[in-house]
Amino acid sequence: MDVKNTFSRLAALCARREYCQHDMLEKMRQWGLSEEDQAKVMQQLTDGRYVDDERFTRAYVNDKVRYGKWGRRKIEQALWMKRIDEDIIGNVLDEVDDEEYLAVLRPLVKQKLRTTRAASDYELRMKVTKHALSRGFTMDLIRQCLGHTEDTDFTD
């Protein structure tokens, strides 16, 4: 496949949804494009603003927080795997207020508290905490959520 065809195909993909540079480079590698041609196409894609890692990161964070119900740590890890610059990741994640994470975490914790069986209150809290940590939420937010539910009886 030549540079012009590759650029056209990738530009069409980028018109449908956001992609990061790593995704585009991976596609070109799979298609067997030489590294020199990959660099040319990547330059065209970034110059034409088809690919913008910061814009991708904003969209990714928005989707994962609101729809995927992910916490900061899990999002950081996923973006790191996509080789997004740490400065971009930090800046975009810092824009998300703790209240947004809490708005996602509260119903998650509430649901898990209702559906989890445990022999003691301590065991229940540990199971819920472990679940929230696996979703990428930080311990301080989890404690904050569990603190708000202390006046609630977990063993309905």
N, C-alpha and C positions, 0 to 999 in steps of 0.2 A: 504494500500500500504506500502511496506517495504522500508527501507532506500536505498537498492541497486537499486530497480526499480525507486524510486524517483530520485536518483542521475542520473541514465541513461537517464530518460526523460528530466530532466532539463539540463543536459549536451548537449543533442541533440538540445534543444531549443537555448542554448547559442551558439551553433555552427552556427546557422542561422543568429543571430543578437545579438547586445549588450543588456544586461539586468543589472539592478542594484540589489543590495541585497534586497531592499524593494520589488521589483517585484517578486523575487524568493520566498521570505518569504510569500508573499501574495498568490502565487500559492500553496505553501505547506499548508497554512491555509485552502484554498478552498478545497484541497484534503483530509483534515481531519488528517493531520500528527501531532503527538504530538510535543510539544515544544522541548523536548529533542532530538527527531529525526530530527526536523528542524535544530537544532543547529549542529548536526553531518553532515547533508547534506550540510549545508551552509559552514561549515569548509572545507569539501571536494571540494566544488565549488571554494572557494577562494584560497585554496592551489594549486589547479590545474589551477588557473588563468582563469577559465571559467567565473567567475564574478569578475569584478574589477570596483569599483565605479568611480575611476578617468578616466579610459579608457571610461566607459559609458558616463561620463560627457563631455569629449572631443567630442565624436561622437554626443551626443545630442545637444551640443552647435553649432557645425558645421552645423548640419542638420537644426536646427531651425533658425539660422542666414541666411544661404544661401538659403534654400528652403522654409522655413516657413515664412521668412521675419519678424522675431520677434526681438524685442529689448532686451536689457540687463535685464530690470526689469521683463518682462514677463518670460524670461528664468529662472531668479533667483527664481521666484515664483514657477514655474513648478518643478524645481529641489528640492526646499524646500519641496514640496508636496510629492516627492519621497524619502524624508528623506536622502538626500545626505548631507554629512558633509559640514558645511559652509566654512571651510578652502579650501576644494576641489573646491567648487563652486567659491569662490573668486579668487583662483589662476587661474583656467581655464578661467573664464570670463575676468580676467586682461590680459590674453594672446591675446584676441581679440582686435585689434586696433580700435580706433574710426573711422578710414577711412573705415573699413569694414562695420561698422554700417551705416556710411554715404552713402556708395555705395548702401546699401539696402534701406535706407530711402529716398534718393533723388528721385528715380523714383516713390516711393510710394506717396510722397508729390506732385510731379509733376502731377501724374495721378489724385489724389484727388482734386487738384486745378482745373483741367480741368473739372471734372465731378460734382463738387459741386455747387449748386445754393445758392446764398446768396444776401441779399439786399445791403450789403456794403462790402468793403474790410476787415473791422474789423471782421464782422460776418464770412466771408470766412476763414480768418486766424484762428479764434476760432474753427470753424468746423474741419479744417485740423489739428490743434493742438490736438484737442480732439481725432481725429482718430489715430494720431501718438502715443499719450499717451496710447491709448487702445491697441496698438500693442507692447507696452513695451519700447518705446524709451524714453530717458531722455529729459528733457526740454531744456538743453543746446544744444543737437544735433538738436532738432526740430528748435530752434531759429536760429542755424547756417544754416540749410537748407532753412528756410524761408527767411533768410537774403540774401542768394545767389539768390533768385528768386524775390527780390524786384524790379529789373530792368525789370522784365517781366510783361506784361499786362495780368491780370488774366481773364479779361472779353472779351475773343476773340469773 
